[in-house]
Amino acid sequence: MKNARQEEIVRIIQSMEIETQDQLLEVLRSRGFSTTQATISRDIKDLRMVKELTGNGGYRYAMSDRKTSAAADTRLRNIFKEGVVSAEVAQNIVVVRTMPGLASAACSALDGMEIEGMVGSLAGDDTGILIMRDSAYAQQFVGEIHKLLK
């Protein structure tokens, strides 16, 4: 049911200018999907939808291109060059040391990049922990981090 609803949401926002969650909810209900505003809100987050400015000065929901965005890649590189001090591997865990106060920004940027093999992250003040699926992913990712730091 969730997949069908989310597929319908994508079709709706690609074919109509939807400004609010309430509008989206109405269209979904008219198409036979019984759901709530809270569920729609979670779907919007899951689908990584964003609001973009329309030609008439309003806003509409659209699919984010963050996964392939050069701006996101540049942002990650800047965060790493400016704030990351080191990265070490401990089996399937990558420990990222940052300047004080920047671990959260680094982990948030990494979470948004949907890195293959990364399960999740946890950030403190100057240390972030990345949990990888296995040690091979961890080793590969630390190699990429070391390239960014050069």
N, C-alpha and C positions, 0 to 999 in steps of 0.2 A: 504494500500500500504506500509506504514512504517513497519508494523509488518512482512509482507511477505518479504520485502527487508532485514530486520534485521535477520529474520530466515535464509535467503539465505546466508547472510554474515557469520553467525555462521557455516553453513554447509561448506562454502568455506574454512574458516580458519581451520576447523577441518580436511579437506581432502587435503589441499595444503599448501605449505610454501609461504605465502604472506609477502613480506618485506615492501612494500610501499602502500600508499593509491592509487596511480596511478595503480598499479598492481591489487588491489582489484576492482577499478573502471572498468578496462578493463574486468575482469572476470564477474562482474555483468552485464555489457553491453552485453557481449556475451551470457548471460543467459536471456536476454530480459528485464533487468531493466534499465530504462533511468533515470539517476541521475547525480548529480554533486559531485565534490570533497568536497565541503563544507558540503553537506549532509552526505557524507561518514564519514567525520571528526566528525560530531555530532553523527552519529550512533556508531562510535568507542567509543566515550565518554559514550553514553547511555548504551552500552553493557558492559562497564567497561573492554574493551580489553586492553591488555598490550603487549609490545614487549618483547620477550624472546630470549635468545641466543640459536642458533641451534648448532648441533654437528659439522658443518663445519665452525663455526666462524661467521656466519651471524646472522641476526635477523629475527624473524617472528612474526606476530600477533598471539595472543593466548587469550583465555578467562581467566580472572582473577579469582582466587579463594578467593579473599579478603573477601567475605561475611562469609566464613567458616574458614578463616585462623586463626590459633592459634597465629601467629605473630601479626596480627592485634589486637587480644584480649590482647596480652601482651603489645603492644604499647599503647593501650587505658589505661590499668591499670597503666603503668608507667607514662603517662601524668597526670593521676588523682592523683597518689600518690605523684608525685613531684610538681604539680602545682595547683591543685584545693584546695581551702580553705574551701568552703561550697557550699551547694545547698539548695535552698528553693523553695517551691511551692506557686504560686499565681494563683489559679484556673487552667487553662490549660497551664500555663506558668511556666517553670522551670528557675530560676535565678541561674546561676553558677558563683561563685566568684573564681578568680584565683590569683596567684602571678602576679605582674605587667608584662605585655607583653605576657602572656600565654593564654589569652582567645581565641584568634584566633586559636591556635594549638588545644586547647581542643574542640572547636566547629567543626573544620575541621575533627578531628578524629571521632567525633560523627556523622557528616554528612556521612562519609565514611562507617560507621557501619550499615547503613540502619536499624535503631532501629524502632521496631514496634510502631506505634502511634506517631512518631515524624514527624512533617510536615516540619520543617526547623529550622535554627538557625541564630542568628545575634550576632556578637562579637565586643566588644570594646577592650580596653586595658587590663582591669582586670575583666571584666564582660561579660558573655555570656548569651544570652536568647534563650531558646529552646521552640519552639511552639509545643505543643502536641495537638492531636486531641480532647481530653477532659481531665477533671480533674482526672479521674481514671488512664489514662495513665501517667499523670504527677506525681501523687502520687506513682505509681508503680516504675517509673523510678528514682525518688528521693530516694526511698528505696534502689534501686540497687546502686546508687551513694554512699549512706552512707555506704553500705557494702564495696565498693571499697576503701573508705577513711579510713577504720579501719586498 
